[in-house]
Amino acid sequence: MPACLPLLRHPLGLLLALLLLVSSAASNVAVARSIAPSAAQEAVACTSAISFGETRQCSVESEGESDTFTFTAAANDEIKVRMVRLSGDLNPAVHIYNSSSTSICSAFTSDKVVEIGHCTIPTAGSYKLVADDTYRTNTGSYYLYVQRLNNPGNAQPINFGQTQPGAIELDSEIDSFSFRAAGGTVAKIRMTRAANTLRPRIRIYDPAGNNICSDFSSSETTEISRCDLPLLGTYTILADDTGSRLGSYSIYLECVEGECSLATERIYLPLIAYVPGLPETP
């Protein structure tokens, strides 16, 4: 320390020392800003567009607060929403509004989990999904999940005769699988726990988003032995836990009856006859 005193007593030395201190402080602030997300960044994550098949983690931090997400849907889309409390005394509530702020569907609870099982979208356009507290007085963090039951987002394809692995890693998580089938086909679907305490549940939706088969179990395996598939098109399997337990699992899909090798829809082309003497159609 004594060796530094002569430098600090000199005017140029003092100026150099001050510049070094300012530079170091600015560098520390820049590093801190790059590590910690700003309040504005967190707000954007909880007030932005949400995709089908996506789960968001957000929070209601003050009395009367609500988070607003947006999504685009077509007429007659069937939408499922689930909201799960993670912390605090929040009583989850979810609402779907159209572009005119008219309520389309809503659900609320004084428990941990609330779900809109299916909400039919009346017209194509942009919609708002609002998450808040049932009584507008409590606070806490939560998970929010949204899915389109017809034409699901982020769905894993599965074919007849296949087994696909999966894992429920969040309280609100629902995994989606999709497969094509011909009308009149009968399918078997089995979900088997592989690890942890998961209690398996499976639900099958037809191409229009209607729930046609479901089953659940408190043991390691649940099975739908016969599910009648009435329409030609893409079907959706939703796999989750009966409550809020986590764990890995496998899904097995089997064709029991019907046209089990369907890969594409049949396309019928018109027959064109050639008549001698008539000009050819260009």
PyMOL commands that set and color helices and strands:
alter all, ss='L'
color gray80, all
select helices_A, chain A and resi 2-9+11-35+39-45
alter helices_A, ss='H'
color red, helices_A
select strands_A, chain A and resi 54-60+66-73+78-85+92-97+103-108+113-120+125-133+140-148+156-157+163-168+175-181+185-193+200-205+211-216+221-229+233-241+247-257
alter strands_A, ss='S'
color yellow, strands_A
deselect
rebuild
show_as cartoon
